[in-house]
Amino acid sequence: MTPAAPLRAGLRPAWLALFLLVAGSPAAMARDADTRTPAGYIIGMELPAADPEAAAHVLREGQEIPVQIGGALFDGDQVVVGEAGAVVTIETVNDRQLRVDAARSPHPVVGALPSGGRFSALAAMIGELFESRPAARTVNLIGRGDEALRLKMGRGVPQRVVPGTRLWLGWQGGVAPFTVEVRAPGAGGAVLSATPAAGRSAAPTLPPAASGRLVLAVRDGEGEEALVDLLADAAAPPVPAWVTEGAPTPAFGQVAGALWLLDQTPAEWDLQAAALAAEAGRYGAAEELLRRLADGRKPGR
């Protein structure tokens, strides 16, 4: 069984166009947006890598629709899992979160999520993080045995971060063990916090009393360092209510909120966005987003 791998993703202003890309052809999805009632999302898949399309599908008005993480579900759909061992996990207004396997198949999707004018954007933002077919993940989140220590998150511009926030950071390469430090800038700057890491990700907490310019440093076992400039700020920009109000669960809303922060220009809230996604815990879309960020492939503008 292999979960879905990430796809080139983007949070763009053309919300409806993004939604069309998630679940099918423009003509078919135009009808979805106009005539169908959104009821939920596919949030996880465990399908045989050999022939995933034969293992499960969504039956919609007599048509078989391939399952895709982040794909929208509508009132009247049926989730069909035909192979033993295959599982499709969904979130809907009635089921909340449900693992559909062959014993529960076909599972009818019933209900209506809170909508509003931009509801479809949530499915698009999260759905574009994934391919329609599952593929193998890399081991240890994003570690690939690279020789050089490479830290790509937040390196374009100084990152604004809120004091007291439990940040999330991922990197590539280097030699374990690692240490993540928050320290004052300049040679010999005072270390405000130090977080050990055996793998290639860590969640250091920015001290509540932190202020002004700081440095976030990842140091590997051979003393190599990768740095990100920080600027402690009082508060992150508020995520608009429309981004999260249609989400079936808080975790889904947190991922959508993180994507909204990532889309801000200049890109000075990327680390804060990663922290928001990490709060969703072991949630498929959040894990994929963090892996993409650590791999240097954040949603494009």
C-alpha positions in Angstrom: 0.0 0.0 0.0 1.4 3.4 -0.9 -0.1 6.8 -0.2 -0.3 9.5 -2.8 2.8 11.5 -3.8 2.8 15.3 -4.2 2.2 17.1 -7.5 3.2 20.5 -8.7 0.8 22.6 -6.6 -0.3 26.2 -6.7 -2.6 28.5 -4.8 -3.7 31.0 -7.5 -6.3 33.8 -7.7 -8.3 31.9 -10.3 -10.2 29.8 -7.7 -12.7 28.2 -10.1 -10.0 27.3 -12.6 -8.1 25.6 -9.9 -11.2 23.7 -8.8 -11.7 22.4 -12.4 -8.2 21.0 -12.4 -8.8 19.0 -9.2 -11.5 16.6 -10.2 -12.0 16.4 -13.9 -12.6 18.1 -17.2 -13.7 21.8 -17.4 -17.1 20.9 -18.8 -17.9 18.2 -16.2 -16.8 20.4 -13.3 -18.7 23.4 -14.5 -21.8 21.3 -14.1 -20.6 20.2 -10.7 -20.2 23.8 -9.5 -23.6 24.8 -10.9 -25.8 21.9 -10.1 -24.3 19.6 -7.5 -24.2 20.0 -3.7 -20.6 19.8 -2.2 -20.7 17.2 0.6 -17.0 16.5 1.4 -13.6 15.4 0.3 -11.3 12.5 -0.2 -8.5 12.9 2.3 -6.6 9.6 2.0 -6.0 6.5 -0.1 -4.4 3.2 0.5 -4.5 1.5 -2.9 -2.4 -1.2 -4.7 0.3 0.5 -6.7 -0.1 -2.0 -9.6 -3.7 -0.9 -10.6 -5.1 1.8 -8.3 -7.9 2.7 -10.7 -9.3 -0.8 -10.6 -9.3 -0.8 -6.8 -11.6 2.1 -6.1 -13.6 4.9 -7.7 -16.4 7.4 -7.1 -19.6 6.6 -8.9 -21.3 9.9 -9.9 -24.5 9.9 -12.0 -23.5 6.6 -13.6 -19.9 7.6 -14.3 -16.8 6.2 -12.6 -14.6 9.0 -11.4 -11.0 8.2 -10.3 -10.3 8.8 -6.6 -7.9 11.6 -5.8 -6.8 13.0 -2.5 -8.4 16.4 -2.1 -11.0 15.5 -4.8 -14.5 16.9 -4.0 -17.4 14.7 -3.1 -21.0 15.7 -3.8 -24.4 14.7 -2.4 -25.5 11.6 -4.2 -22.0 10.2 -4.9 -21.0 6.7 -4.0 -17.5 5.7 -2.9 -16.8 2.3 -4.4 -13.9 0.1 -3.1 -13.7 -3.2 -4.9 -10.5 -4.8 -3.8 -9.7 -6.3 -0.4 -7.2 -4.3 1.5 -7.9 -1.1 -0.4 -9.1 1.9 1.6 -10.4 5.4 0.7 -10.7 7.8 3.6 -13.3 10.6 3.3 -14.5 13.6 5.3 -18.1 14.6 4.9 -20.7 16.6 6.9 -22.4 13.4 8.0 -19.5 10.9 8.2 -16.9 13.4 9.4 -14.0 11.1 8.8 -14.6 7.5 7.5 -12.4 4.8 6.1 -14.3 3.1 3.3 -13.1 -0.4 2.5 -14.6 -3.2 0.5 -16.8 -4.3 3.4 -18.4 -0.7 3.6 -18.6 -0.4 -0.2 -20.5 1.2 -1.9 -20.7 4.0 0.6 -23.3 6.7 -0.2 -22.3 10.3 0.3 -25.2 12.4 1.7 -25.4 15.9 2.9 -24.3 19.5 2.2 -21.3 21.3 3.6 -21.5 25.0 4.4 -20.9 26.7 1.1 -20.6 30.4 0.4 -19.1 31.9 -2.7 -15.6 30.5 -2.5 -16.2 27.1 -1.0 -14.8 25.3 -4.0 -11.4 26.9 -3.5 -10.8 24.7 -0.4 -10.9 21.5 -2.5 -8.7 23.1 -5.1 -6.0 24.3 -2.7 -5.6 21.0 -1.0 -6.4 18.7 -4.0 -3.5 20.1 -6.0 -1.0 18.9 -3.5 -1.5 15.3 -4.8 -1.3 13.2 -7.9 -4.4 11.3 -9.0 -2.4 8.0 -8.7 -0.6 6.9 -5.6 3.1 6.5 -5.6 5.8 5.7 -3.1 6.9 8.3 -0.5 10.5 9.0 0.3 11.7 7.7 3.7 12.0 9.9 6.7 9.7 12.7 5.4 12.1 14.3 3.0 15.6 12.7 3.7 17.1 11.4 0.5 20.7 10.7 1.5 21.9 14.0 -0.1 25.5 14.8 0.9 25.1 18.6 1.3 23.0 20.1 4.1 20.3 22.0 2.3 17.6 24.2 3.9 15.2 25.7 1.4 12.3 26.8 3.6 12.0 30.5 4.0 15.3 31.5 2.5 14.0 34.0 0.0 13.2 36.8 2.4 13.5 37.2 6.2 10.7 35.3 7.8 8.3 37.0 10.2 7.4 34.7 13.1 5.3 35.2 16.2 7.1 34.9 19.6 5.9 31.7 21.4 5.0 29.9 18.2 6.1 26.2 17.8 7.6 26.4 14.4 8.2 23.5 11.9 11.3 23.1 9.8 12.4 20.5 7.3 15.7 20.1 5.4 17.7 17.8 3.2 21.1 16.2 3.4 23.6 16.6 6.1 24.9 14.1 8.6 22.8 13.2 11.7 22.4 14.2 14.5 21.2 17.7 13.9 20.6 20.7 16.1 18.2 23.5 15.3 19.0 26.8 17.1 17.3 30.2 17.4 19.9 32.8 18.2 20.7 36.4 18.0 22.3 37.5 14.7 26.0 38.0 14.2 29.1 36.0 15.2 28.8 34.7 18.7 25.1 35.6 18.9 23.3 34.4 22.1 21.5 31.1 21.6 17.8 31.5 22.7 16.8 27.9 22.1 18.3 24.6 20.8 16.4 21.6 19.6 18.0 18.3 18.8 16.8 16.2 15.8 17.7 12.7 14.7 15.8 13.0 11.5 15.5 15.8 9.0 12.7 17.8 10.6 12.2 19.6 13.9 9.7 21.8 15.7 11.6 24.4 17.7 9.6 26.9 19.8 10.4 30.6 19.3 10.9 32.0 22.9 7.9 34.2 24.0 10.3 37.0 24.8 12.0 36.9 21.4 12.1 40.2 19.5 13.7 41.9 16.5 16.0 40.2 14.1 17.0 36.6 14.8 18.6 33.6 13.0 17.3 30.1 12.7 20.2 27.7 12.1 20.3 24.0 11.3 23.6 22.4 12.2 24.5 18.8 11.3 26.8 16.3 13.0 29.9 17.6 11.0 29.3 21.2 11.9 27.9 22.3 8.6 25.1 25.0 9.0 22.2 26.3 7.0 20.5 29.5 8.0 17.2 31.4 7.8 16.8 35.1 8.9 13.9 35.7 11.2 12.1 38.8 12.3 10.0 38.4 15.5 6.6 40.0 14.9 3.6 40.5 17.2 1.0 38.6 15.1 0.6 36.8 11.8 -1.9 38.3 9.3 -5.4 37.0 10.1 -6.6 34.2 7.7 -9.9 35.3 6.2 -12.9 33.5 7.5 -13.9 32.2 4.0 -10.7 30.1 3.8 -11.7 27.9 6.7 -15.5 28.2 7.2 -16.4 25.5 4.7 -14.0 22.9 6.0 -15.5 19.7 7.3 -12.9 19.4 10.0 -10.5 21.8 11.8 -7.5 20.0 10.3 -8.7 20.6 6.8 -9.2 24.3 7.6 -5.7 24.6 9.0 -4.1 23.3 5.8 -6.2 25.7 3.8 -5.1 28.5 6.1 -1.5 27.6 5.7 -1.8 27.7 1.9 -3.4 31.1 2.2 -0.4 32.3 4.2 2.0 30.8 1.7 0.4 32.8 -1.1 1.1 36.2 0.6 3.6 38.5 -1.1 6.3 39.0 -0.1 6.8 35.4 1.0 7.6 36.4 4.6 5.2 34.2 6.4 6.3 30.8 5.0 7.6 29.4 8.3 4.5 30.6 10.1 2.4 28.8 7.5 4.4 25.6 8.0 3.7 25.9 11.8 0.0 26.2 11.1 0.0 23.1 8.9 2.0 21.1 11.5 -0.7 21.7 14.1 -3.0 19.5 12.0 -1.0 16.5 13.2 -1.0 13.3 11.3 -3.3 14.5 8.6 -2.5 13.5 5.0 -2.7 16.9 3.3 -0.7 18.6 6.1 2.0 16.0 5.9 2.3 16.4 2.1 2.4 20.1 2.3 5.2 20.0 4.9 7.2 17.5 2.8 6.8 19.8 -0.3 8.0 22.8 1.7 11.0 21.0 3.0 11.8 19.8 -0.5 11.8 23.4 -1.8 8.6 23.0 -3.8 6.1 25.4 -2.1 2.8 26.2 -3.9 3.6 28.7 -6.6 2.2 32.1 -7.2 
